[in-house]
Amino acid sequence: MAQSNQSPVMNDNYPNTFRALDETRTNGRNQIFEPALAHFPRAFRLADSATSHERLEWELIRSEVRAHLLHLVAQSRWKNHLVLRGSVLLHSWFGVAAREPQDLDWVFQPHTVKLGDPDCEACFAEITELIKNNPSTQNARILTEKIASDDIWTYERAQGRRLVFPYENAEGAGREIQMDIVWGEALPEPPVITSFPQRDGSSIELWAATPQLSLAWKLLWLATDMHAQGKDLYDAVLLAEHIHLPFALLRQVFDGDEWFSQREINPFTFSDSELSVDWDNFQLEFPWIEGTGKQWLNRLILALASTWSEAK
């Protein structure tokens, strides 16, 4: 559910990662419900609701900050423990067809390390310190004194932690980028080394989930999240229309869910009568994406035809 774009009165009901943002970031931007923070009474994040001109400017700066963060992670001793997934990968695979990445999503390996373990705390502390020591890009500066964190997915999925990095451009106007790391989540298939071009013409290499596993995860979240998100539906359709997902991998991923491990997966699983997807909030941030949630679910089912043909 979207809330007013008036500046909120900050209190402990809001996540730390929301309260860290001052009025230069909250004014004129809608508050959107964030399922990963559902353990907070006011589980919100800020929507990207700028005009088209402002959006383009901020996307360029955010992409610069995002590349900077990827570069720093690649320099850290944790780079072989962190597997990238999510919107950054889709953007690298599909370009402008993918939505603009708003965050960096990682899965920590090995999955035997849990939130709160020494390696978990060391990873967060060292990456945060690395960023604090290298806060500047060509056109932006991360406000290190405002870095904030929250635990995420305390009720659903694998637990993790979110870091939010507020930054500002040369004129002092600000936005933010977030980094999520989850723990205790096994990978059904091995990650692959993926290259990410940098602005200076070089590239960095990081471990990343495959497109097939990325799609299987998106489908799992659509089917199992209490608050299924429009972004996951959009991403799933984009993936399904470009790659083939082996049914065996889809089955393996769904077998990790206690309820679905005892049930069939078929087109009806993703029908409008079975799923309730928050499409309205997604279109609030991406108004140029046309169609209803039901239409996109139907499109997803059709795009998965080759997957259903392998089901036995």
C-alpha positions as CSV (number, residue, x, y, z in Angstrom):
1,M,0.0,0.0,0.0
2,A,1.3,3.4,-0.9
3,Q,1.2,6.3,1.6
4,S,1.1,10.0,1.3
5,N,4.1,11.8,-0.1
6,Q,4.1,14.2,2.8
7,S,7.2,14.1,5.0
8,P,6.7,11.4,7.7
9,V,7.0,12.0,11.4
10,M,9.9,9.7,12.2
11,N,9.7,7.4,15.2
12,D,10.8,3.9,16.3
13,N,7.9,2.4,14.3
14,Y,9.9,3.1,11.1
15,P,12.9,1.0,10.1
16,N,16.3,2.4,10.8
17,T,17.0,2.4,7.1
18,F,14.0,4.8,6.6
19,R,14.7,7.0,9.6
20,A,18.2,7.6,8.3
21,L,16.8,9.6,5.4
22,D,16.4,13.3,5.9
23,E,13.7,15.6,4.4
24,T,15.8,16.3,1.2
25,R,15.1,12.6,0.4
26,T,11.6,12.1,1.7
27,N,9.9,15.2,0.4
28,G,7.7,14.5,-2.6
29,R,8.3,10.8,-2.6
30,N,5.6,8.2,-1.8
31,Q,6.1,5.7,1.0
32,I,5.7,2.2,-0.2
33,F,5.1,-0.9,1.9
34,E,8.3,-3.1,2.0
35,P,7.6,-6.8,2.7
36,A,11.2,-7.4,3.8
37,L,10.6,-5.1,6.7
38,A,7.2,-6.4,7.7
39,H,8.3,-6.8,11.3
40,F,8.2,-3.0,11.7
41,P,4.8,-1.3,12.4
42,R,5.5,1.1,9.6
43,A,7.4,-1.0,7.1
44,F,8.1,1.5,4.4
45,R,10.7,2.5,1.9
46,L,10.7,5.5,-0.5
47,A,9.4,5.2,-4.0
48,D,11.3,6.5,-7.0
49,S,8.6,9.0,-8.0
50,A,10.5,11.8,-9.7
51,T,9.6,13.4,-13.0
52,S,11.1,11.8,-16.1
53,H,13.9,14.3,-16.3
54,E,14.8,14.0,-12.6
55,R,14.5,10.2,-12.8
56,L,17.0,10.0,-15.7
57,E,19.5,12.2,-13.8
58,W,19.2,10.1,-10.6
59,E,19.4,6.8,-12.4
60,L,22.7,7.9,-13.9
61,I,24.1,8.9,-10.5
62,R,22.7,5.7,-8.9
63,S,24.3,3.6,-11.6
64,E,27.6,5.2,-10.8
65,V,27.2,4.6,-7.0
66,R,26.1,1.0,-7.7
67,A,29.2,0.3,-9.8
68,H,31.3,1.8,-7.1
69,L,29.8,-0.5,-4.5
70,L,30.3,-3.6,-6.8
71,H,33.9,-2.6,-7.2
72,L,34.4,-2.3,-3.5
73,V,32.8,-5.7,-2.8
74,A,35.1,-7.2,-5.5
75,Q,38.1,-5.8,-3.6
76,S,37.0,-7.3,-0.3
77,R,38.0,-10.7,1.1
78,W,34.3,-11.6,1.1
79,K,33.9,-11.5,-2.7
80,N,34.0,-15.3,-3.0
81,H,31.4,-15.7,-0.3
82,L,28.8,-13.3,-1.9
83,V,26.6,-14.4,-4.8
84,L,24.8,-11.6,-6.6
85,R,21.2,-11.9,-7.6
86,G,18.3,-9.7,-8.5
87,S,17.8,-6.6,-10.5
88,V,21.4,-5.8,-11.1
89,L,21.8,-9.1,-13.0
90,L,18.6,-8.6,-15.0
91,H,19.9,-5.1,-16.0
92,S,23.2,-6.6,-17.2
93,W,21.4,-9.3,-19.2
94,F,18.6,-7.4,-20.7
95,G,19.6,-3.7,-20.7
96,V,16.8,-1.2,-20.8
97,A,14.1,-3.9,-20.9
98,A,14.9,-4.5,-17.2
99,R,13.8,-2.2,-14.5
100,E,16.4,0.2,-13.1
101,P,18.2,-1.5,-10.2
102,Q,17.5,0.1,-6.8
103,D,19.6,-2.2,-4.7
104,L,22.3,-4.9,-4.6
105,D,21.1,-8.3,-3.5
106,W,23.5,-11.0,-2.2
107,V,23.3,-14.5,-0.9
108,F,26.1,-15.4,1.5
109,Q,27.9,-18.8,1.0
110,P,28.3,-21.3,2.5
111,H,24.7,-21.5,3.6
112,T,25.7,-23.0,6.9
113,V,26.7,-19.5,8.1
114,K,23.7,-17.9,9.8
115,L,22.7,-14.4,10.7
116,G,24.6,-13.4,13.8
117,D,27.5,-15.8,13.3
118,P,31.0,-14.3,13.5
119,D,31.5,-14.4,9.8
120,C,28.2,-12.7,9.2
121,E,29.1,-9.8,11.6
122,A,32.7,-9.6,10.2
123,C,31.3,-9.4,6.6
124,F,29.0,-6.5,7.4
125,A,31.6,-4.6,9.5
126,E,34.4,-4.9,6.9
127,I,32.2,-4.0,3.9
128,T,30.8,-1.0,5.7
129,E,34.3,0.1,6.7
130,L,35.5,-0.3,3.2
131,I,32.7,1.9,1.9
132,K,33.3,4.5,4.7
133,N,37.0,4.7,3.6
134,N,36.0,5.1,-0.1
135,P,32.8,7.2,-0.1
136,S,33.2,9.2,-3.3
137,T,32.5,8.6,-7.0
138,Q,33.0,11.1,-9.8
139,N,29.6,12.7,-9.3
140,A,28.4,11.6,-5.8
141,R,29.4,11.1,-2.3
142,I,28.1,8.5,0.1
143,L,27.2,10.1,3.4
144,T,29.0,7.7,5.7
145,E,27.6,9.1,8.9
146,K,24.1,8.3,7.7
147,I,24.7,4.6,6.8
148,A,22.0,2.5,8.5
149,S,21.0,-1.2,8.8
150,D,18.0,-3.4,9.5
151,D,17.4,-7.1,9.7
152,I,15.1,-8.3,6.9
153,W,12.8,-11.2,6.2
154,T,12.4,-12.1,9.9
155,Y,9.1,-13.8,9.1
156,E,9.6,-15.1,5.5
157,R,12.4,-16.4,3.3
158,A,16.0,-16.7,4.6
159,Q,16.9,-14.0,7.1
160,G,19.3,-11.2,6.2
161,R,20.3,-7.7,6.8
162,R,19.9,-4.5,4.8
163,L,22.4,-1.6,4.6
164,V,21.2,1.7,3.2
165,F,23.8,4.2,1.9
166,P,22.4,7.7,1.5
167,Y,24.4,9.8,-1.0
168,E,24.3,13.2,-2.5
169,N,25.4,14.8,-5.8
170,A,27.5,17.9,-6.2
171,E,24.6,20.2,-5.6
172,G,23.8,18.5,-2.3
173,A,20.6,16.8,-3.5
174,G,20.3,13.3,-2.2
175,R,19.0,9.8,-2.8
176,E,20.0,6.3,-1.5
177,I,20.9,2.8,-2.5
178,Q,20.5,-0.3,-0.5
179,M,22.5,-3.6,-0.1
180,D,20.8,-6.7,1.1
181,I,22.6,-9.9,2.2
182,V,20.8,-13.0,3.2
183,W,22.1,-16.0,5.1
184,G,21.4,-19.7,5.5
185,E,20.1,-20.1,1.9
186,A,21.5,-23.0,-0.1
187,L,22.0,-22.6,-3.9
188,P,20.3,-25.4,-5.9
189,E,22.9,-24.9,-8.6
190,P,26.4,-23.4,-8.6
191,P,26.9,-19.7,-9.2
192,V,28.8,-18.5,-12.2
193,I,31.5,-15.9,-12.6
194,T,29.9,-12.8,-14.2
195,S,31.7,-9.8,-15.6
196,F,30.5,-6.2,-15.0
197,P,31.9,-3.4,-17.1
198,Q,33.2,-0.3,-15.3
199,R,33.1,3.3,-16.5
200,D,36.8,3.4,-17.1
201,G,36.6,0.6,-19.6
202,S,37.8,-2.1,-17.2
203,S,35.6,-4.8,-15.7
204,I,35.2,-6.7,-12.4
205,E,34.2,-10.3,-11.9
206,L,31.8,-11.5,-9.2
207,W,29.9,-14.7,-8.4
208,A,26.3,-14.5,-9.6
209,A,23.2,-16.7,-9.8
210,T,22.3,-18.1,-13.2
211,P,19.3,-16.8,-15.2
212,Q,17.6,-20.1,-14.7
213,L,18.0,-20.0,-10.9
214,S,17.0,-16.4,-10.9
215,L,13.7,-17.2,-12.6
216,A,13.0,-20.2,-10.3
217,W,13.5,-17.9,-7.2
218,K,11.2,-15.3,-8.7
219,L,8.5,-17.9,-9.2
220,L,9.0,-19.2,-5.7
221,W,8.6,-15.7,-4.2
222,L,5.5,-15.0,-6.2
223,A,3.9,-18.3,-5.0
224,T,5.0,-18.1,-1.3
225,D,5.4,-14.5,-0.2
226,M,2.6,-13.2,2.0
227,H,2.9,-9.9,0.0
228,A,3.9,-10.9,-3.5
229,Q,5.5,-8.0,-5.3
230,G,4.9,-6.6,-8.8
231,K,8.7,-6.3,-9.4
232,D,9.1,-10.0,-9.0
233,L,6.2,-10.6,-11.5
234,Y,7.8,-8.2,-14.0
235,D,11.2,-9.8,-13.6
236,A,9.8,-13.3,-13.9
237,V,8.1,-12.5,-17.2
238,L,11.2,-10.9,-18.6
239,L,13.3,-13.9,-17.7
240,A,10.7,-16.5,-18.9
241,E,10.4,-14.8,-22.3
242,H,14.1,-15.0,-22.8
243,I,15.3,-18.3,-21.3
244,H,14.2,-21.9,-20.7
245,L,13.7,-22.9,-17.1
246,P,14.1,-26.7,-16.7
247,F,11.2,-28.1,-14.7
248,A,13.6,-30.2,-12.6
249,L,15.3,-27.0,-11.3
250,L,11.9,-25.3,-10.6
251,R,10.8,-28.5,-8.7
252,Q,14.1,-28.5,-6.7
253,V,13.6,-24.9,-5.7
254,F,10.0,-25.3,-4.7
255,D,10.9,-28.5,-2.7
256,G,12.7,-26.2,-0.4
257,D,9.4,-24.8,0.7
258,E,7.6,-27.0,3.2
259,W,4.1,-26.5,1.8
260,F,5.0,-26.8,-1.9
261,S,7.3,-29.8,-1.3
262,Q,4.1,-31.8,-1.0
263,R,2.2,-30.3,-3.9
264,E,2.2,-30.0,-7.6
265,I,3.5,-27.0,-9.5
266,N,1.5,-26.2,-12.6
267,P,0.2,-23.2,-14.6
268,F,-2.7,-22.8,-12.1
269,T,-0.1,-22.1,-9.3
270,F,0.5,-18.7,-11.0
271,S,-3.0,-17.9,-12.0
272,D,-4.8,-14.7,-10.9
273,S,-7.2,-16.8,-8.8
274,E,-4.2,-18.2,-6.8
275,L,-1.9,-15.2,-6.4
276,S,-2.4,-11.6,-5.2
277,V,0.3,-9.4,-6.5
278,D,0.9,-5.8,-5.4
279,W,0.9,-4.4,-8.9
280,D,-0.4,-1.0,-8.0
281,N,2.7,0.0,-6.0
282,F,4.9,-1.4,-8.8
283,Q,3.2,0.9,-11.4
284,L,3.5,3.8,-9.0
285,E,7.3,3.6,-9.5
286,F,7.2,2.3,-13.1
287,P,4.1,4.0,-14.7
288,W,5.3,3.4,-18.2
289,I,4.9,-0.4,-17.8
290,E,1.4,-1.1,-19.2
291,G,-1.1,-3.8,-18.4
292,T,-2.7,-5.2,-15.3
293,G,-1.3,-7.7,-12.9
294,K,-3.7,-10.3,-14.2
295,Q,-2.5,-9.7,-17.8
296,W,1.1,-10.1,-16.7
297,L,0.3,-13.3,-14.8
298,N,-1.2,-14.7,-18.0
299,R,1.8,-13.7,-19.9
300,L,4.0,-15.5,-17.4
301,I,2.1,-18.7,-17.7
302,L,2.4,-18.6,-21.5
303,A,6.1,-17.9,-21.4
304,L,6.7,-20.9,-19.2
305,A,5.1,-23.3,-21.7
306,S,8.3,-25.2,-22.3
307,T,8.8,-25.6,-18.6
308,W,5.3,-27.1,-18.1
309,S,5.9,-29.5,-21.0
310,E,8.7,-31.2,-19.0
311,A,6.5,-31.8,-15.9
312,K,5.6,-35.4,-15.2
